[in-house]
Amino acid sequence: MKRHSIWMAIVAALTLTGCITPVDYGDVRHADYVADPRCTPRAGAVVDGAAMPLFFVTSRLPDCRTADIALLGHRGDRVRYGRFAAPRDEEVGGNTRFHTPLALQEPGDWWRALQAETDRRQGRVLLYVHGYRESFETTTKDSAQIARMTGFDGPVIAYSWPSQHRVLGYAVDETNMYHDVRNFREFLKALAEQPWVREVVIVSHSLGARLVVPAIAYVDRAAPSADSRNISNIILASPDIDRESFERDVADGVLTPAKVARSRHITVYASLKDKALAASRALHGYPRLGSPYCFDPFEAADLKAKGLPERCYPAAIPGLTVIDTTDVSRGSTGHSNFLRSAVVCRDFVEVVAGKRTRPERAPTHLGHVFRLLPDPAAPKERDDILCNRTPDAATP
């Protein structure tokens, strides 16, 4: 009862705050933020790709009024493209700020730069879509970590929609995420249709799953059949999406038998210790895909009677693998294990590389569900190093 009361209090706070302190327009006209020509870069403008090796696409409103362009939590007037380097702490006027070096780029130039980088590698592209409570800086930090940790052999793209980066901004984030559905699906379609893209590896975190899953279904419907085949490796980390809706829809959409036969696969990372998804479940009334919570108490009782952990998962669907990270969960919320827990990081790296099975995974009573267990060779104290959480971290 006590735990239930805590989550209900969180939900009440989220709901109440959404009503009392909505995001307002601000004190600056949005047109003034983008008036400087740097917000609309001309074709042929030079961008140092060596200094800014990573790519981004964003629907955030940029602020081009100062020397360093910032990307805000407001919706932008268009989708913008650019390059970035891993964010870092900088001293400005005696104060320390966490800053992402970036440059906006004309769309045609951006696509040509992406093609050049893709052609130079193996034709693979990794697309990362963030979730709730993220700024552009935290999104690019995670994207840069993914690039370092995986050693991905192709360009890495961060797609950043206007999340508020506030604990009590969940309702606004949901609203902005749904508003951005059209932007994201059109970008994903354009990416999948490029003849020089051999494979798109898609990684989504948290609320980002609600952008990614329907967008892939849209591309499958809208693009010529040959063009969506390159979307084959889909990774949903801590997905904040309704579990039952996912079960109902994915088999008839993203994971049809024909697509699975062409090597499409979804890997889900889930944890019962994920406090963010427990709050989302309380708010929405139904369990999330990224949490193996047993909504049906009779199912939980049956599992207990059999001596099994009381953890419930989506039904078996061809092309779906669930990795339960509960036993190696990290952080105060347990919501980012794929970036924080060394055991999960190692699994994630191999999934990005295209591996479907690993001997390190412990089987469960369900054929499509595996558990990750603590490893003495990867103690908690070494998580940051083994997950390459900082640019100067070296994985031994």
N, C-alpha and C positions, 0 to 999 in steps of 0.2 A: 504493500500500500504506500509506503514511504517513497519508493522509487517512482511509482505512478504519479504521486503528488508532485514530485520534482519536475517530471516532464510536463505535467499539466501546467505548472507554473511557468515553464519556459514557453510553452505554446501560448499561454495567456499574454506573456510579455511580448512575444512576437506579434500577436494579433493586435494588442493594444497599441504597441509602438507604431505599427503600420497605419493605424487610424490617427494617432496624435501627431506624429512627426513624419509626414510624407516628404519625399524628395521634392524640393521646390525648384523653380526655374533658376534662382540665384540672382546676384546683383549685377551680372554682366550679360548683355545681349549675346545670344549664341553666335550671331553673325560677327560680332567683334572678336570672338575667339579665333575665327578662321579667316579674318580679313587679310592677314599677312600672306604674301605669295607662297611662303614655305608650306602652308596648309594645302596648296594646290600646286605641287611641283610641276615644272615644265618637262616635256619630253627631252631626254638627253642629258638631264642634270646628273652630274657625277656623284655616285655614292660609293664609298670605300667598302667594298665587299669583304676585303681582308680584315678590316677593323670591325665590321659588323656582319659576321658570317651567317647569322640566323635570319629567318624571314618571319614577317607577321602580316596578318590581315585583321582589320578591326572595324567595328561599327561604332566605336567610342567617339565622342566629340573631342577633337584636338584643341589644345590651347597653344596658339602660336604667337602669343604676345610678348614672350620673353625669349632669352637666348636659347634656352633648352625647351624643346617642344614637350608638352605633357599631354597624356591621354586621360580624359576625365571619366566620371561615372555617368555622364549624360549621354543620351543617344545622339549620334552624329547625323549629319544631313546626307551622308553617303558612306559607302564602304571605302576604306582607304588601305593602301598597301605600303609596306616599308621593310627596312632591315634593322636589326638590332644586335647588340652585344650583350653578354651576360651582365645583369645589373650589379652594382657595387655601391659601397658606402663612399660618399664624397664629402669633403669639407667645404662648406659654402658660408662665408660670413661668420666663421666661428662655430657654425652648427653642422652637425652630421646629418646627411640625408641619404636615403636609399634610392638610387637613380639608375634608370636603364638608358644607356646611350642608344639613340635611334635616329633614323632619317626616313622621312616619308619619300615615296617614290611614285612617279607616274605609272599607272597600271600597265601600260604596254612595256615599259622598261622593266618593271617588276617581273612580269611573266617571262621576258627574255632572259633575265638573270636567273630565274628559277630553272628555266630550260637548260641554260649553260651548266649550272651546277648539277642538275639531274643527269645530263648527258655525260658529264665528267665522272660520274660515279656509276651506279648499277641500275639506274632507272627507277630507284625507289625513293619515295617521299614519305616523311612522317608528319602527320597533322595532329596537333594537340589542341583539345578544346577544354577549357577550364570549367569550373563549377561555381558554386555560390561563394560569396564573400571574397572575391579576388579583385585586386587592382591590376593595372597593366604591369606594374613592377613585380608583383608576386607571380603573375602568369608567366612573365618572361624568365623569372628565376627558375620556376619549375620546368619550363621548356628547355632552358640551358642545362639544367641538371639531367634531364632525360637524354639530351644530346651527348653529354659527357659520359653518363653512366652506361648507355647502350653502345657508344661508339658507332652510332648509326651511319651507314654507308650511303648517305644521301642528304639532301636538304631537309631541315626541320622547320616546320611552319607552326607558329602559334596563332590560333584564332581567338581574338579577344572581344567578347561582347560586353556591354556596359553593366557589369556587376558593380555593386556599391561598396564593397570592401568594408561592410559593417555587419557586426553580429546580428543586429536587429533589423537588417535590411533584406531579410529573406523574401518577403512579399514583393518588394520592388524588384529584386533579382528575378523572381519567377515571371513577373510581368515583362521585364526587359528581355528575358530569354525567349518567351513566346513571341514577343514583337520581332525578335531577330531571326525567326525561323526562315522567313523568305530569303533574307540576306545570306544565311549560312548555306541553305540548300542550293542556291544559285552558284555560290562559290564552289561548293563541293562538286556540282555537276560540271562546271568549267574545268576544274582540276582533273576529274575522272576522264573527261573527253580529250585531254591533251594526248596526242599520239606518242609522245616521248615519255609518258609516265607508264612504267611497267607495273608498278605496284604502289598503292596507297595504304600505308599502315595508319590506322586511326586510333588514337588514344583519347578517351574522354574521362573526365573526373567529375563525380558528384552530379550536379544538376546538368552538366554538359551532355549527359546521356540522353536527355530529353530533346536536345538539338540533334544529336548524331543519329540516333536510331531512325526517326522518321525521315531525316534527310537522305539517308542511304536508300530507304524505300522509295523516296521521290526520284532519286537518280536512277534507280532500277527501272522505274516506270517511264521516265522522261528521256533518258539517254538511249542511244542505239544499244542493242544487246551486247555488242562486243565491248562497249566503252565502260560499263560498270563492272566488268570482270576483274579489273585491276583493284577493286576494293575487296580485298580478301581477308585481311588480318585486322580484326576489330577488337579492341581492348576496352572494357568498361570497368574503370576503377571506382569502387564505392558508389555505384550508380544510384542516384536518387530518382528512381523511376518506379512506378507502381509494378510490383512483381506480377500480379495477376494479369494486368494489361499486357505486360511484356510476354508472358506465356501465351496469351491468347493471340497476339498479333504477329510475333516474330516468325512463327512457323509458316504463316501464310504470306510473309513479306520478305524480310531480310534473309531468313534462313530457309527458303524453299528448297526442296530436294535438288532441283536443277542447280541452284547456286552453291549448295553444299558440295555437289558433285564436281563443281569447278573450283573447289578448295576454299570456299568462304568459311570462316570460322569466327566465333565470338568467344572471348575469354572474359569471365566476370571475376573480379576480386571482391570478396565479401567478408565482413567481420561482424560478429555478434556484439563486439565491444565498441562499435561505431556509435558514439553518442549523437553525432549530427544526424544520422539516419534514424536513430531512435526518436529524436525530436521531430523529424519530418514525418515519421509514422504516426506519432501522436497528433500532429497537426492535420494530416490528411486522412487519418482513420484506417489506413491499410498499410501492410508491410512493404518495404522498399526492396528492390532487387538486390541491393548491396548489403542487406542484413538478413541473416538466416533465422530471423525471429519467427517463432511458431504462432501465427495468428489464430490457428485452430487449437484450442486447449486439448481437445480429444486426440489430435495428432501428436501433441507434445506428450500426453500421458502414455500413448502407445509406444513412442520411442523410449520413454523412461522405463516402461515395463520390459522392454527388450534389452535394457542395459546400454542403450545408445544415447549419445548427447542429444539434448532437446534443441535441435537445430533443424530448421525447415528451409528447403531450397526450391527453386523453380523446377518444374517437371523436366524430365529428360527430353531434349529436343536434339535431333541430329545436327551436328555442327556447333553445339554449345558445351563449354567446359566451365565449371565453377570451381574457383580456388578459395577455400575457406582460410582466412588469415587470422582468425580469432586468437589462436594460441601464440602468435608472434606479433600481436598488435602493439603499436607504439604511439607515443604522443598523448596529449591530454584528451583528445577526442577520438583517436583511433580511426580517423577519417582519411588519412593519407598514407596508409601502410606501404603502398607501392613506391613511395619516395622516402620513407623513414625507417623501415625495418629491413635489415640486411638480408634476411631469409626471403622476404617478399621481393626485394630489389633484384636478387639473383634470378628468381623465377621470372620476373617481369622482363629482364634483359633477354632471356632466352625466348620468351614468347614474341618479343619484338623481332628477334632474329628469325622467327618462323617455326620454332619448335613447338610441337603439339603435346608432347609427353616428356616427363622428367622422372627419373628414379627417386628423386628427393621428395616427391609428393606422396603423401600417405593416402591410400585408397580408403573409401568409406563404403557403407552399404549401398550407395548409389553409384552406378558406373560412371556418371558424368561429373561427380563431385569428388574433390580431393582436398586434403588438409595439409597445411604447412606447419611443421612442428619445430620447436626450438632446436638450434644447432650449436653445440659447444664451440664450434669453430667460428661462429658468428655471434658473439655475445653482444648484448645491448650497448656496451661501451664502445663498440666499433661500428655502430650503425652509420654514423656520419661519414666515416672513411669508406666503408664498403659500398655505400650508396652514392658516393661522390657528391655530397651535398654542397660543398664549396668548390670554387674554381681551382683552388690550390690543393684539394684533396687528392691523394694518390692511392689508387686501389692496388694493393700488393698482389 
